[in-house]
Amino acid sequence: MLFLSVFAIAFLAQVSLSKSQTIGFNSQFNTVVRDVQLADLSGATPDQMHALVRQLNSVLQMENQLNNLPSEDTTMRIQLSDQINGTLALIDAQATQAAASASTRTSMSHLIAYSCAPIAAAFGTIVYYYVVSLWRKYRIKRLFRMKVALR
């Protein structure tokens, strides 16, 4: 009877432990996915996004392997859990770095575009002035070349 109660308590503890690991995994995974989406919205390159998504898929495969392992194989479960946590931390760091570099790149592009606008406006004004000036000179020359015919 004592053995049965100890077994039941151990089984319930294992179930609650695996549920808490799953809940912890889901919240950490959701945070990492949110950071990857932020990197995408910030303008990360397709190569960076491909690498991040590939790593996320590998984490999902590792999680499936972890769920399919027998509960008695605790050393393999711990190793796989550590590997999943390490990979998630790496993905999170890469996503944050990609978002920062994309944000900087986008800011620089906007800065260059907005600083070129006054230069382009000044250049357009100068070109317009010279075109109008040349047109007036042409009309004046044409006017003086006219011949008046009296009949």
VOBA-1610 file (N, C-alpha, C; in pm, whole numbers, padded with zeros to 5 digits, always signed):
BEGIN
Met+00083-00118+00000Met+00000+00000+00000Met+00088+00125+00000Leu+00191+00124+00081Leu+00283+00237+00085Leu+00351+00256-00049Phe+00390+00145-00114Phe+00454+00152-00244Phe+00360+00213-00346Leu+00234+00175-00344Leu+00135+00227-00437Leu+00114+00376-00416Ser+00109+00424-00294Ser+00091+00566-00268Ser+00214+00646-00310Val+00334+00592-00285Val+00457+00659-00329Val+00461+00665-00481Phe+00421+00556-00547Phe+00418+00554-00693Phe+00318+00657-00747Ala+00203+00666-00683Ala+00101+00762-00727Ala+00150+00906-00710Ile+00215+00933-00598Ile+00268+01068-00574Ile+00380+01100-00674Ala+00466+01002-00701Ala+00574+01023-00799Ala+00517+01046-00938Phe+00412+00970-00973Phe+00350+00987-01104Phe+00285+01124-01117Leu+00213+01167-01014Leu+00150+01299-01017Leu+00255+01410-01021Ala+00364+01391-00951Ala+00472+01491-00954Ala+00534+01499-01093Gln+00552+01383-01159Gln+00608+01381-01293Gln+00513+01450-01391Val+00383+01423-01379Val+00285+01486-01468Val+00283+01637-01447Ser+00284+01681-01322Ser+00284+01825-01295Ser+00415+01888-01339Leu+00527+01816-01324Leu+00655+01867-01369Leu+00658+01882-01520Ser+00606+01781-01592Ser+00606+01791-01739Ser+00511+01899-01785Lys+00397+01919-01714Lys+00306+02028-01750Lys+00371+02163-01727Ser+00442+02178-01615Ser+00507+02306-01588Ser+00620+02330-01689Gln+00691+02223-01730Gln+00793+02240-01833Gln+00729+02281-01964Thr+00614+02221-01998Thr+00544+02255-02121Thr+00495+02399-02116Ile+00440+02440-02003Ile+00393+02577-01989Ile+00510+02674-01997Gly+00621+02641-01931Gly+00740+02724-01939Gly+00794+02730-02080Phe+00792+02616-02150Phe+00838+02612-02289Phe+00749+02700-02374Asn+00617+02687-02357Asn+00524+02764-02440Asn+00542+02913-02421Ser+00558+02958-02297Ser+00574+03102-02275Ser+00706+03151-02330Gln+00813+03073-02312Gln+00943+03113-02367Gln+00939+03108-02519Phe+00876+03005-02574Phe+00865+02993-02720Phe+00783+03108-02777Asn+00673+03143-02710Asn+00591+03255-02757Asn+00668+03386-02753Thr+00749+03405-02651Thr+00832+03526-02642Thr+00932+03531-02757Val+00993+03418-02787Val+01090+03413-02896Val+01021+03437-03030Val+00904+03377-03049Val+00830+03398-03174Val+00791+03546-03188Arg+00752+03608-03079Arg+00718+03750-03081Arg+00840+03834-03121Asp+00958+03797-03069Asp+01080+03870-03105Asp+01117+03849-03252Val+01093+03728-03302Val+01120+03701-03445Val+01024+03782-03531Gln+00898+03791-03492Gln+00803+03873-03567Gln+00842+04020-03562Leu+00892+04066-03449Leu+00937+04204-03437Leu+01055+04229-03531Ala+01144+04132-03541Ala+01257+04145-03634Ala+01208+04153-03778Asp+01106+04074-03809Asp+01050+04077-03944Asp+00984+04211-03972Leu+00908+04262-03876Leu+00842+04391-03894Leu+00942+04506-03899Ser+01057+04490-03835Ser+01159+04593-03836Ser+01232+04599-03970Gly+01219+04494-04050Gly+01282+04495-04181Gly+01404+04406-04192Ala+01405+04296-04118Ala+01518+04203-04128Ala+01522+04143-04268Thr+01642+04109-04312Thr+01659+04055-04446Thr+01596+03916-04455Pro+01560+03874-04576Pro+01502+03740-04590Pro+01596+03628-04545Asp+01726+03647-04564Asp+01821+03545-04518Asp+01819+03533-04367Gln+01814+03645-04298Gln+01807+03641-04151Gln+01678+03575-04105Met+01568+03609-04169Met+01439+03551-04131Met+01436+03401-04160His+01496+03361-04271His+01500+03218-04304His+01577+03141-04198Ala+01689+03195-04155Ala+01769+03127-04053Ala+01693+03118-03920Leu+01625+03226-03883Leu+01550+03225-03756Leu+01435+03125-03761Val+01363+03122-03871Val+01250+03030-03883Val+01298+02885-03886Arg+01409+02861-03954Arg+01465+02726-03958Arg+01502+02681-03816Gln+01560+02770-03738Gln+01596+02735-03600Gln+01471+02713-03514Leu+01367+02792-03537Leu+01242+02771-03463Leu+01182+02634-03496Asn+01190+02596-03623Asn+01140+02464-03661Asn+01221+02353-03595Ser+01352+02373-03582Ser+01433+02272-03515Ser+01396+02262-03367Val+01361+02374-03306Val+01317+02371-03165Val+01187+02293-03153Leu+01097+02312-03248Leu+00971+02236-03245Leu+00997+02086-03262Gln+01092+02051-03348Gln+01126+01909-03363Gln+01186+01853-03234Met+01273+01931-03170Met+01330+01885-03043Met+01221+01870-02937Glu+01123+01960-02936Glu+01013+01951-02840Glu+00930+01825-02866Asn+00909+01793-02993Asn+00838+01669-03025Asn+00917+01547-02979Gln+01049+01551-02997Gln+01132+01442-02949Gln+01122+01430-02797Leu+01122+01544-02730Leu+01113+01545-02584Leu+00980+01486-02538Asn+00873+01519-02606Asn+00742+01468-02569Asn+00730+01319-02598Asn+00805+01269-02697Asn+00797+01128-02732Asn+00890+01040-02650Leu+00980+01101-02573Leu+01071+01023-02490Leu+00995+00960-02374Pro+01036+00843-02334Pro+00972+00784-02216Pro+01010+00863-02091Ser+00921+00865-01995Ser+00944+00946-01875Ser+01058+00891-01790Glu+01100+00767-01812Glu+01209+00709-01734Glu+01346+00761-01779Asp+01355+00808-01900Asp+01483+00853-01957Asp+01507+01000-01918Thr+01533+01019-01789Thr+01544+01157-01738Thr+01669+01229-01787Thr+01780+01158-01802Thr+01902+01226-01847Thr+01886+01280-01988Met+01825+01202-02076Met+01803+01248-02213Met+01702+01363-02215Arg+01601+01355-02129Arg+01501+01462-02121Arg+01567+01593-02074Ile+01656+01581-01975Ile+01724+01701-01924Ile+01815+01760-02030Gln+01890+01672-02100Gln+01979+01721-02206Gln+01899+01789-02317Leu+01788+01727-02357Leu+01706+01784-02463Leu+01642+01915-02418Ser+01599+01922-02292Ser+01541+02046-02239Ser+01645+02157-02236Asp+01766+02124-02194Asp+01874+02224-02193Asp+01907+02270-02335Gln+01908+02175-02428Gln+01936+02211-02567Gln+01826+02302-02623Ile+01701+02272-02589Ile+01589+02355-02634Ile+01602+02496-02575Asn+01629+02504-02445Asn+01642+02635-02381Asn+01759+02715-02438Gly+01869+02647-02464Gly+01985+02715-02523Gly+01956+02765-02663Thr+01888+02681-02742Thr+01854+02721-02879Thr+01755+02838-02878Leu+01658+02833-02787Leu+01563+02944-02778Leu+01632+03074-02738Ala+01727+03065-02646Ala+01802+03184-02605Ala+01884+03238-02722Leu+01944+03148-02799Leu+02023+03190-02915Leu+01935+03255-03020Ile+01819+03196-03046Ile+01726+03253-03144Ile+01679+03390-03098Asp+01650+03402-02969Asp+01604+03530-02915Asp+01712+03637-02932Ala+01836+03601-02904Ala+01946+03698-02920Ala+01964+03737-03066Gln+01957+03638-03156Gln+01971+03668-03299Gln+01856+03753-03350Ala+01734+03724-03303Ala+01619+03803-03346Ala+01630+03946-03297Thr+01674+03964-03175Thr+01692+04098-03120Thr+01799+04174-03197Gln+01907+04106-03230Gln+02015+04169-03307Gln+01967+04203-03448Ala+01892+04114-03510Ala+01840+04140-03645Ala+01743+04257-03643Ala+01660+04265-03540Ala+01565+04377-03529Ala+01639+04509-03511Ala+01744+04508-03430Ala+01820+04631-03407Ala+01891+04676-03533Ser+01954+04583-03604Ser+02025+04621-03727Ser+01927+04665-03835Ala+01812+04599-03844Ala+01712+04639-03943Ala+01655+04776-03910Ser+01633+04802-03783Ser+01582+04933-03741Ser+01683+05043-03772Thr+01810+05015-03747Thr+01915+05112-03779Thr+01923+05137-03928Arg+01916+05027-04006Arg+01921+05039-04152Arg+01802+05120-04204Thr+01684+05095-04150Thr+01565+05168-04193Thr+01575+05315-04154Ser+01625+05342-04035Ser+01642+05481-03991Ser+01740+05556-04080Met+01849+05489-04116Met+01947+05553-04204Met+01889+05578-04342Ser+01809+05486-04392Ser+01746+05506-04522Ser+01651+05626-04519His+01573+05636-04412His+01482+05750-04400His+01560+05881-04386Leu+01666+05879-04309Leu+01747+05998-04291Leu+01806+06044-04423Ile+01859+05950-04500Ile+01916+05985-04630Ile+01808+06038-04724Ala+01693+05972-04726Ala+01586+06016-04815Ala+01536+06156-04778Tyr+01517+06181-04650Tyr+01467+06311-04609Tyr+01572+06421-04621Ser+01699+06385-04609Ser+01801+06488-04625Ser+01827+06518-04772Cys+01796+06425-04859Cys+01813+06449-05003Cys+01700+06533-05062Ala+01587+06539-04996Ala+01474+06614-05049Ala+01504+06763-05067Pro+01562+06833-04968Pro+01593+06975-04991Pro+01698+06994-05101Ile+01793+06904-05110Ile+01894+06914-05216Ile+01829+06897-05353Ala+01740+06800-05363Ala+01670+06777-05490Ala+01580+06896-05525Ala+01515+06954-05426Ala+01431+07071-05452Ala+01515+07189-05500Ala+01630+07212-05438Ala+01718+07322-05481Ala+01770+07295-05621Phe+01810+07173-05649Phe+01858+07138-05782Phe+01748+07157-05887Gly+01628+07114-05854Gly+01514+07132-05946Gly+01486+07278-05972Thr+01495+07361-05870Thr+01472+07505-05886Thr+01578+07567-05977Ile+01703+07529-05957Ile+01812+07582-06041Ile+01793+07538-06186Val+01761+07412-06208Val+01739+07363-06344Val+01622+07436-06408Tyr+01514+07454-06335Tyr+01398+07526-06389Tyr+01437+07669-06427Tyr+01513+07736-06342Tyr+01555+07873-06370Tyr+01635+07880-06500Tyr+01732+07789-06517Tyr+01814+07792-06638Tyr+01734+07752-06762Val+01642+07660-06751Val+01559+07622-06865Val+01472+07739-06908Val+01410+07807-06814Val+01328+07924-06846Val+01414+08033-06906Ser+01534+08054-06851Ser+01625+08156-06903Ser+01666+08124-07047Leu+01700+08001-07074Leu+01736+07962-07211Leu+01618+07975-07306Trp+01501+07942-07259Trp+01381+07955-07344Trp+01357+08100-07380Arg+01374+08190-07285Arg+01354+08334-07312Arg+01459+08385-07410Lys+01584+08343-07393Lys+01689+08385-07486Lys+01659+08335-07627Tyr+01612+08213-07637Tyr+01577+08157-07767Tyr+01465+08236-07832Arg+01365+08273-07755Arg+01253+08349-07811Arg+01297+08489-07853Ile+01388+08549-07775Ile+01437+08682-07812Ile+01519+08673-07940Lys+01605+08574-07955Lys+01684+08556-08077Lys+01591+08532-08195Arg+01490+08452-08176Arg+01396+08424-08283Arg+01321+08551-08323Leu+01290+08634-08225Leu+01219+08759-08252Leu+01305+08853-08336Phe+01435+08858-08304Phe+01524+08948-08380Phe+01557+08892-08518Arg+01542+08767-08542Arg+01567+08711-08674Arg+01449+08726-08767Met+01340+08767-08714Met+01219+08781-08798Met+01242+08890-08903Lys+01185+08867-09016Lys+01190+08967-09121Lys+01051+09023-09139Val+01049+09150-09153Val+00921+09216-09172Val+00904+09234-09324Ala+00799+09185-09374Ala+00773+09195-09518Ala+00661+09295-09539Leu+00689+09394-09622Leu+00588+09493-09655Leu+00534+09461-09793Arg+00414+09465-09810Arg+00354+09443-09940Arg+00281+09560-09988
//
